[in-house]
């Protein structure tokens, strides 16, 4: 087992698997834990990488029991430390949102990140990195109500306030008031947009609250439009290209300890640098 441990969520296929493959190649002394809900697919994916340092560990980020079991496994089998946590697991529906589909998207893309981060945070080693896969669709200009934009970008924002903000979208969808309330309404993407706005804000809040002496780095990034099951065949980037920015951040690029960053599309095309949002 390597002396350092990396965790990648939702990594049995697509971009998550691409990130695992790159990490295995670029971090030769690390143990890489590939996580997924489906055990058969997860084990097959880990085996496909062809590295004895890549291991499958089951994890459903929407289940508190699964998260607790995962943390128990980290402590029992992998030294109780995490040097890299890459929140990649994601869900998107392209059909018009319903309360049920929205609830599923928010559960994976926002609340799953929130719950797993809270559970794993005590295990983060000094100098660890946390990388969250966000999206260009997290642009707050799609919020048509100034109050919604002000709330999610407030300088005194808290994690609990983000929880409530994301939950208010779900409540508006169930009440049929998303349009009048000023939430995004186009196509099947609004829940995805809201979930990614939430995690970008969460990264900012976590970075601001981090103890500088621990030296943990937080970053949110957009991998671009990637040809995966989620991105579709017409997407403009390969999986290898999509993995570029998250792996760069994971292996030392982009932001310094205790800072936050938002990175769009490619590490060569930065809209914001450390601490600017």
N, C-alpha and C positions, 0 to 999 in steps of 0.2 A: 504494500500500500504506500502511495506517495505521502510525503509529509504534509502536503496541503490538499484541501478538499474543495472542489467546485461542484455546485448544484445547478442543474438546468431543468426547468419545469416544462412539461408538455413537449418532451423531446423524442417521442417515438417515431416522428416523421418530420418532413418539411424543414422549416427554418430551425426549429429546435435541434433536430438531428444534425443539421449543417453546422450549428454552433458547437455541438459536442465534438464533431469531427475535427473542426478547426482547433478547439481547445486541446484535444488529445495530441494534435500535431505540434502546437505551439507551447504547450506547458508539459514538457516531458517528465517532470518529476511529480506531477499532480495526480491525484485520484479524481476522476470525473464521475459524478453520480447523475445518471440519466433517469429522469423520473417521468412517469406517465400513469394514467388511470388503468389502462389495459395491460395486464401482466404479460400476456403472450406477445403482443406487439412490442411492448417495452423490452422484453428480453431479446427478441429478434433484432430490434434496432441496436441494442448495446452490442450484441454479437457481430452485427454488420460492420461496426467500426473497426474491428480487428485489433483492438488494443486490450491487453490484460488490465489496464488501469481504468477502463470504462466499465461501470457496473450499473445495472438496473436496480432502482428502488421504487416500489409502488407509491404513488401519491396522487390523491384527488384534492386539488386546492379548494374545492367547494365543500369538503367534508371536514368538520372539526375532529372527528375520530381518526380520519386518515392523516391529517396534519399531526395530531398527537402521536400516532404510531410512527410517522416519519421522523419526528424529533427523537423519539425513543431509539429508533434505529441509528440515527446519527450518533447518539451518545453511546450506544452499546457496541456498534461495529466500526465507527469511523472516527473515534477519538473525541467526539463531542465538540468539534470545531468546524466552522465553515469559513473559507477564505474568499469564496466567490459565490454569490447567489444571483442567478440570472432568471428573472421572472419572464418566461417566454410564453407560457400557456395562454391560449387565447381562443375566443369564439366569436363568430360573426354570422348573422343571417342577412341575406340580401332581399328577403321578402319584407313587405310592410310589417312593422313591429306589432306584436301582440303583447299583452301583459306577461304571458308565459315565456315567449322568446326573449323579451327584454330582461326578464328576471334571470334567465339562464346566462345571458351575455354579461350582465352586471355581476353575477355570482362568480364567474370565472375571471373576467378581465379586471374588475376592481376589487370586490370583496375577497376574492381568492388571493390576490396580491397582498391586500391589507392583512388578512388573517395569517398567511404564511410568514410574512415579514415580522409580524409581532411575535410569532412562535419561535422563529429562528434567530431573531435579533440577539438574545443572550448568548448564542453560540458563535457569533461573529468574532473572528480573531482580530487582533490588532492589525490595522492596515487592510482589512478586508474591503472588497468592492461589491456593491449592489447595483445591478444593471436591470432596468425595467424596459421592456419593449413597449413603446408607445406608438404614435402614428401621426402623420400630417393631419389626419382627421381630428386630432385633438386641438386644433386651432380654435380658440374661443370666439373668433369672429362669427362662427356659425350660430352662436347664441344671440338671438334677436332681441332679447330683453337686457338692457344695460344692467339691471339689478342682478341678473344671473351671472353676467361677466364680472361684475364688481365682487360678488360673493366668492367666486372661485379663484380670483386673483388677489384677494385682500392680503395685505402685508402681515396681518396678525392671524392668518388662517390657521386652524388646528385640524388634526386628523379627524376629530369627532365632527367638526363642521363640514369636512369633506364627505364623511359618511352621510350626514343629513342632506347635503346638497345632492348627492347621487340618489339617495332615497326619494327626494322630492321629485326627481324626474319620473321614477317608477310610479309614484303616487299620481302624478299628473297624467301619465299614460293610462292608468286604470280609471281615472276620473274623466278622461276624454278632453283634457284641457291643455295638452302639450302645445298646440298652436297658439292659443290665446295667452298662454303663460310665457311664450317666447323661446321655447326649446327648439332644437333642430327638428324638422319634420319630413325631410326628403327621403324617399325610398326606405330601404331596410336598415340604413346605417345609423340612425340617431342613437340607439342604445350603445352601439360601438363607440361613437363619437363621445358620448357622455362618459363612458367607462374609461376611455383614454385620457380625457380631460381630468378625470379624477385621479388617475395614477400619476400623471405629470405633476399635478398639484401636491400629491402625497410625497413624491420625491423631494420637492422643494421644502415641504414641512419637515420631513425626516432629516434632511441635510442640515436645516437650520437648527434643529434640536440636538444634533449629534454632539457628543462630548469630543472636543478636538483632540484630547489626549489619546483617544482610542484610534483615531486616524482612519475611520471608515469613510469610504467614498460612495456617494449615491449619484446615479446618472439615469436619465430617461433618454431614449433614442428612438428614431424612426429608421427601420431597416430599408425603407423604400417599398415600392410595389413589387412584391416577390412572387414568382411563379410557384405557388404551392396550392394545396387544395383550397385554402382560404383565398389566396390572391387570384387564382384562376390562370388559365393558359395564356391569356393576353397580357399578363403583367410584364413590366419592362425589365425586371431584374431577375437574375438567376439566384438560386439559393446561396451559392458561394458569394455573390455580390451582396445579398441581403445580410449575410453573416458578418460582413466586413466591419461595420461600425460597432455592433455589440461586442465582437471579439476584441476589437481595438480598445474599447473601453475596459473590458474585462481584464486585459493583459497589461494595462498601465497607461493607456492614452487618455487624453481629454481633460480630466479634472483632477484636482489635488485633494488631499485628505480633508474631510469635513465640508467639502464644497458640493454643489449640485450643478448639473448641466443638462441642456436639452440639445439634441443633435438630430438634424434632419437628413435623411436620404443617404448621405455618405459622409465619412469623416473629412472629406475634402470640401464639403459644402456646409459649413457651420453657420447657422443663424445666430446661435447664442453660445457663449463660452461660460466657463465656470462662474457660478454665482450670479449670473445675469438675469435670472428670472425667479 
